[in-house]
Amino acid sequence: MKLALLLFLAPVTAVSLFAGTPALFQNGSIPVLSVKSTEVGGGEVLMEVSVNRSGAVTGMRTLRKTATFTERMTAAVQTWKFSPAEAEIAPALRKPGGPTAEPVETKLLVAGVFHRPALIGATLGAPILDVAAAAADIPFPTSLITPKYPPRAAGPGVVLVEAHVDAKGNVTEAKVRMSSAAFDSAALDAARSWKFRAAKPDGVSAPAVVYIVFGFPVLKS
């Protein structure tokens, strides 16, 4: 009997679109997850991640945690590299012939959602704990849709999706950035269904870019 364990990993990485361009994911590792341990119990991880002017991750603040998943998510996201966010330079401060924008520090939301399998008997896994509130200037997921496991997929697979979130918290565009072919369609369908509390830099709702990693391991029993 094969039991599909949907590990819905959301490196939900979100960047507010202020008068400029957001930091954009370039490369990095994705968490490697075991399907033969108590981790199959599932869980959720949400982190607020700081990115500096060179596009490197400089800090993380855990908002929601689940034992072992938090450590794996942290280790992976520390390797991520972004193209720096840029903000427009005020016209009065621009030099003749010089740039119109400059790199700036920014914050991202990184989320991981790992769904429990439908096991007979005791449910495995550690409790999910909310430990801090998210900053208002980054989006925050209010509806995390689990992707369906493709019936013909042999698993496991991991897909990184880039999703664009508007000022109302809706996903308006989604595309695959790191592919696992059998799972790409399911990952995109789920990402398009996510809902967010919109980012509010300076108290005003704004669009954002979100990165979601969907993981699909298979548990055999």
Rosetta blueprint (number, residue, H / E / L):
1 M L
2 K E
3 L E
4 A E
5 L L
6 L L
7 L E
8 F E
9 L L
10 A L
11 P E
12 V L
13 T E
14 A E
15 V E
16 S E
17 L L
18 F L
19 A L
20 G E
21 T E
22 P L
23 A L
24 L E
25 F E
26 Q E
27 N E
28 G L
29 S L
30 I L
31 P L
32 V L
33 L L
34 S L
35 V L
36 K L
37 S L
38 T H
39 E H
40 V H
41 G H
42 G L
43 G E
44 E E
45 V E
46 L E
47 M E
48 E E
49 V E
50 S E
51 V E
52 N L
53 R L
54 S L
55 G L
56 A E
57 V E
58 T E
59 G E
60 M E
61 R E
62 T E
63 L E
64 R E
65 K E
66 T E
67 A L
68 T L
69 F H
70 T H
71 E H
72 R H
73 M H
74 T H
75 A H
76 A H
77 V H
78 Q L
79 T L
80 W L
81 K E
82 F E
83 S E
84 P L
85 A E
86 E E
87 A E
88 E E
89 I L
90 A L
91 P H
92 A H
93 L H
94 R L
95 K L
96 P L
97 G L
98 G L
99 P L
100 T L
101 A E
102 E E
103 P E
104 V E
105 E L
106 T E
107 K E
108 L E
109 L E
110 V E
111 A E
112 G E
113 V E
114 F E
115 H L
116 R L
117 P L
118 A L
119 L L
120 I L
121 G L
122 A L
123 T L
124 L L
125 G L
126 A L
127 P L
128 I E
129 L E
130 D E
131 V L
132 A L
133 A L
134 A L
135 A L
136 A L
137 D L
138 I L
139 P L
140 F E
141 P E
142 T E
143 S E
144 L L
145 I L
146 T L
147 P L
148 K L
149 Y L
150 P L
151 P L
152 R L
153 A L
154 A L
155 G L
156 P L
157 G E
158 V E
159 V E
160 L E
161 V E
162 E E
163 A E
164 H E
165 V E
166 D L
167 A L
168 K L
169 G L
170 N E
171 V E
172 T E
173 E E
174 A E
175 K E
176 V E
177 R E
178 M E
179 S L
180 S L
181 A H
182 A H
183 F H
184 D H
185 S H
186 A H
187 A H
188 L H
189 D H
190 A H
191 A H
192 R H
193 S H
194 W L
195 K E
196 F E
197 R E
198 A L
199 A E
200 K L
201 P H
202 D H
203 G H
204 V L
205 S L
206 A E
207 P L
208 A E
209 V E
210 V E
211 Y E
212 I E
213 V E
214 F E
215 G E
216 F E
217 P L
218 V E
219 L E
220 K E
221 S L
